Structures are given as structure tokens and as C-alpha cells.
Amino acid sequence: MKLWGGRFSKQAAKLLDEFNASLPFDKELYIEDIEGSIAHSQMLAKQGIITKDEAEKIKEGLLEIKKEIEEGKFKWDISDEDIHMAIEKRLIELIGDTGKKLHTARSRNDQVAVDFRRWVLKRNLEFAKKIKELIKVFVDIAKEHTTTLLPGMTHLQHAQPISFGYHMMAYASMFKRDYERFMESFKRNNINPLGCAALAGTPHPIDRFETTNALGFKEPTVNCLDTVSDRDFALEILFNISMLMMHASRLAEEMIIWSTSEFGFITLSDEYSTGSSIMPQKKNPDVPELIRGKTGRAYGNLMALLTVMKGLPLAYNKDTQEDKEGVFDSVKNGLISIEILKETLKTMRVNKENMLKATKKGHLTATDLADYLVNKGIPFREAHHITGRAVALAESKGVDLSDLSLDELKSIDERIGEDVDLSLENSMNSRKSYGATAPERVKEQIEYFEKFLKESR
């Protein structure tokens, strides 16, 4: 007989057990369930609802169950439905009728809410830590490449010369926003559902502030009806992971392009590359490709839970059981993706010579010529037209704009003087506005992120 089966005259069908059960995946929450139950029983004793001896007996039994699970000795039975019933059933087997008192003033509704919320809160902090480690890699790479020329692109076309260090700082900025999202989610959702019971609270004289302190929450939730059906915290981590994976996928796409023979900007290490089963010469960028692929999987998990939640009336509904598998999947794949991305970046080789060669294509200093003419008092639209003619001349000669001689430039417009400097280095170095690509500005950005890494908690 199931623990809830008092009003039923027939056993549940085996097909229902299989369809209804969440135990195969929610056993992931065993630590949070045991910790929550210990806190709950200790509070019950403090409030005089059960005795201190009973609370101690419950605690000892729960710790024994934790040991059984971790040693692989716990017997999982799908008929127990979920991790909460599995643990409670085993507790009663271990300590007898005292175990039946554990569920006093509690429902599985607030029990699963506290377990899953605490699990998600821990993962928010885990992601934040890994993102900081990734940002440090960007900083370390940037330090080595503040003057390494790279073609900055728009529309995937050569635009203006920048440094590779500057490019890395762009990704540091991206992932810093991810760090902040995970931390803000942790702070916003660090509230205690325990004690809300099924939906309306409990008549027992419990102390929700006691369990709040015991479990490390900031404060109890304010409204029990909302609490037991709230899965915003799960949706938030799915959104945060989706955004994180989108950023990782953008970088992955560039790494794939940069590692091609056509670009050759980077060489991925053998440790984080794979070969072909038929072509011996191949070295495939499987890590960034898989990151790019797993991003779609993260999006799917987010959309799935949004769809589950969109039509649910208050309060708890069984639909909400579908909240965990997608979160577990996104967390697992998100964490390993960020970890392996970090290691792939650390071990890749940057090919500065190939980057420099690429900056000689696409007339990257065209804007510099236009700016030079504007400083001579020529209206920008006229300067733009003059520069376009200079680019056309370079194209006709099969050279880069930066390689045209002064006489060739003067043949376009006599107002171009000896003080014109269309070198790639000058172009990069001249962009000194705050947040720009000039080496001194990139060094400022590096210092900014080093301070962030040091001060963030």
C-alpha cells in the first residue's frame, strides 16, 4: 500500500506507476530532500510538535539513508513514485512509527519546492564560478595580444583593424553579463518554501523562519498559494543557461571559422580535437561544434517548461513534475560546455602571422582616410566619396589601401598630404575612445576585469 493510499481500495496499475513516477530522475535531489527533512523535523521538535528524541531518531535514520544511497545500497522501487516517498518509506522501515511523524505540517508540494529550489540555487552558484574561470582565460589571452592585429568584422566582412586581445575582451564582457544573471537569480530566488504545505499553510504552530535559517535561505516565501506552484526559479536558470550557451555558441562559431585552412587564425590543440574515420589528414573542431549544437538543446528545454507552465491554474498541478528533467539536462550540458570551452581556449595556439596577413585584405584603413579628410575640413560625405575612389584605385592595382603611395593618393585628391598615415598599426592605435581597441584602452579593460574577478563573490 502506498503511503497516500488510505482512501483507495485497489492498488495502482503498474502502467500508472511507470507513467506517474519521477523517481528515475528526481533521485538527483536526495541530498536536498534529506537536508530539508532534517531541518523540518528539528523545527517540529523545537516547536513541541514532536519530541527532541523523535527528531534525533529521524535525523539518524535520514543520515543512514544518505549513506545507503551514496554507497549504492539503497533499493530503488518505482512504485514509490518519487524521491520523497522513497526516503520516507525507508525511514519508516528503519525507525518504525516515529518515521511517520516526519510529514507532519508538510506536503509533498512544499517538499519538492524546497528540494528543487535549493538544488537550482546551488547550480546558479556553480555556473557563476565556472563563468569567472572562463573570463580569467579571456583576460590571460588578452594580456598576450594587446597589439596582435586582427581584422575586425561586420557582416562577416573586413571592417577595421583591431587587436585579438580586444576581441577577447568583447567575450569577457558578454560572459560577465551571464555571471551577473546567475548571481541575481540566486539572490532573487533564495527564499524558503518549506512550511507552505499543500497550498494554504498549516494549522500546526511551525516556525518557518527557523527552517529558513537552518537551510540557508534569506527569508520565507510570502504567499503559500504562489509558492507551491512557482517554477520561476527553474525557468530562470533555463533562460540563463540558454543565454550563456548562445554566447558560447557565438564564440564557438568564430573558433570553427578561425581554425579553417582559409583563415588559420588559431590552431586547436590535439587534446580537444578529433579525427576522421576515413580521412587521415583531418583535425575536426568537434568541441566548438558540439557547443554550438547543444545550444539548441538548451533552448528546447527552456521552451518546454515555458509551455508546461503557461496554462496552469493555481496551485500545484502534476504537470509541474515535468520541470526537472529539462533543468537537469541543461545544467549538465551547460556546465561541461563551459568547462571544456575554457580548456580549449587555454590550449589553442594563436597564429599572429595569419591574422596580420588577413588585415592586409579588405582595405581596413578606409575609414581612417575618411576621418583624415574630415579633419582637413572636408564634409564627411565628400570624404566618403574620395575614399571610395581611393579604394577603387587600390582594387585596380591589386593592393590594399594601406599600400598605396602618397603620389597615388594625391592623384585622387590633392588635399591628401604627407601627414596621412594609413598603416594598420596607426589605425588601431588611434582608436583611443573609452572602450576602444587602442592597446592602452585594452589594458584598461584587462584591469577592469581583473578587478571584477578579484572583488566578485
C-alpha positions, -999 to +999 in steps of 0.1 A: +000+000+000+013+034-009+018+060+019-010+080+005-033+051-003-058+051+026-088+062+006-081+037-023-095+002-024-073-011-053-036-010-060-023+014-086-017-003-120+019-010-129+014+011-160+004+041-138+035+035-117+056+038-147+038+069-161+033+087-128+068+081-113+095+108-112+119+087-091+141+077-121+152+113-124+143+132-092+165+109-070+191+135-080+175+156-052+183+131-024+207+154-006+184+184-006+155+161+004+173+147+034+187+181+045+152+196+042+136+168+062+162+171+090+156+209+092+118+203+092+120+176+120+143+198+141+119+227+138+090+204+147+108+194+179+117+230+188+080+239+184+070+210+206+051+192+178+073+161+181+098+153+209+135+160+207+142+123+209+119+117+180+136+144+160+170+129+168+158+095+158+145+109+125+178+126+119+199+095+125+176+075+102+179+101+074+217+102+077+217+064+074+196+066+043+220+092+028+249+067+035+230+039+018+223+060-013+259+071-016+272+036-011+249+022-037+230+001-012+196+019-013+169-001-031+150+020-056+114+010-062+095+028-090+062+022-070+075+047-045+068+074-072+094+100-062+125+106-040+104+120-012+082+089-008+112+066-013+131+082+015+101+084+038+092+047+032+128+037+040+128+059+071+097+041+085+114+008+078+145+019+097+129+037+128+093+025+128+063+047+136+084+077+145+092+080+109+055+085+102+057+118+121+082+134+097+055+145+073+036+165+100+028+200+088+043+193+054+031+183+019+050+169-010+041+202-027+063+223-004+087+195+000+095+192-037+095+230-039+122+234-013+143+205-027+143+216-063+148+253-054+178+245-033+193+223-060+188+251-086+203+277-062+234+256-058+237+252-096+234+290-101+265+295-079+283+266-097+277+283-131+288+317-117+321+301-105+328+284-139+320+316-158+345+335-137+371+309-145+363+313-182+366+351-180+400+347-165+411+328-196+399+357-218+419+381-196+450+359-198+448+357-236+442+394-240+473+402-220+494+384-246+477+400-276+470+437-269+489+446-301+482+415-322+464+428-353+432+411-363+406+421-389+375+434-371+344+425-390+308+435-396+286+413-417+315+389-416+333+413-439+366+430-431+359+464-415+386+479-393+418+467-376+415+457-340+436+436-316+430+400-308+431+410-271+403+435-278+383+407-294+388+385-263+376+414-240+344+415-260+337+379-249+347+387-214+320+414-214+295+390-227+301+363-202+303+389-173+266+396-180+260+358-177+277+358-144+255+386-132+224+369-143+231+337-124+240+357-093+209+378-095+188+347-099+204+332-068+196+363-048+161+367-061+151+331-056+168+324-023+135+321-004+121+293+016+090+273+005+091+249+035+060+252+057+036+262+029+022+226+030-002+218+002-012+253-007-027+272+023-002+268+050-007+246+081-026+249+114+004+235+133+024+261+152+055+258+129+083+283+126+092+290+090+120+314+100+137+285+119+138+263+088+148+293+067+179+298+088+187+261+090+186+257+052+205+289+044+176+308+028+173+346+031+137+346+041+105+326+039+082+330+008+053+354+014+023+336-001+019+298+001-005+296-028+020+311-051+049+292-036+039+256-042+032+263-079+061+287-086+087+274-110+101+308-120+134+298-104+137+268-128+127+289-158+153+315-148+181+290-147+170+276-181+169+311-195+203+319-180+218+287-194+202+294-228+218+329-229+251+315-217+251+289-244+241+314-270+272+334-261+293+303-261+279+293-294+289+326-310+324+321-298+323+285-310+313+296-344+343+320-346+366+293-334+354+270-361+359+296-388+393+307-373+406+272-373+398+266-410+426+264-436+412+295-452+416+316-420+442+298-400+439+323-371+441+296-345+452+260-342+431+239-318+452+215-296+451+178-303+437+173-268+405+190-278+401+180-314+391+148-331+399+130-364+381+115-393+373+078-396+382+079-433+404+110-439+437+106-421+446+143-425+415+157-408+415+176-375+380+184-366+368+212-342+343+189-325+343+208-292+330+241-306+307+223-330+291+203-301+288+235-280+270+251-310+247+220-312+240+218-275+228+254-276+197+243-294+191+217-268+192+243-241+167+264-260+144+234-263+144+228-225+135+264-218+106+264-243+094+230-230+090+243-194+075+276-205+049+256-224+042+234-194+036+264-171+017+286-194-018+272-187-016+260-151-042+273-126-032+277-090-019+259-071+001+227-077-006+205-107+010+172-117+022+189-149+049+205-128+066+172-125+079+179-160+100+207-146+131+187-136+144+166-165+150+196-188+167+215-160+189+186-151+198+182-188+206+219-194+226+221-162+247+190-170+254+201-206+258+238-198+284+231-171+305+207-192+303+230-222+317+260-203+344+238-187+356+223-220+354+257-237+377+271-211+402+243-216+400+245-254+408+283-253+437+277-229+453+251-251+448+267-286+476+284-305+471+319-318+487+324-353+496+360-353+512+360-387+480+347-404+459+373-386+483+401-398+481+388-434+443+389-432+444+426-421+460+433-455+428+424-472+396+444-473+411+480-470+407+481-433+420+517-430+395+532-454+376+549-425+409+564-414+414+581-447+378+595-445+385+607-409+418+623-421+399+642-448+372+653-424+400+668-402+411+687-432+377+704-432+361+683-460+325+673-453+321+636-444+300+627-474+326+642-498+354+625-478+335+592-480+333+596-518+370+604-521+379+574-500+358+552-522+377+563-552+410+555-534+397+521-526+388+516-562+423+526-573+438+501-548+415+474-561+425+481-597+462+477-587+455+445-567+469+460-534+455+471-501+446+507-495+473+510-469+499+501-496+491+530-519+519+556-522+514+592-514+516+601-551+488+576-558+467+590-530+473+626-543+462+615-577+427+610-561+427+643-542+455+669-539+444+677-503+459+644-491+492+654-476+524+638-463+509+637-428+484+609-439+491+576-422+471+546-433+491+519-416+472+492-398+491+499-366+482+536-366+446+528-373+443+505-343+464+527-320+444+559-329+411+545-316+415+557-281+380+564-270+369+547-238+362+510-245+381+511-279+408+489-294+439+510-288+464+490-267+462+513-237+424+510-237+425+472-239+449+473-210+423+493-191+397+467-199+420+440-187+425+458-154+387+463-151+381+425-155+409+416-131+393+439-105+359+422-112+374+388-108+390+398-075+360+415-060+331+394-072+317+369-048 
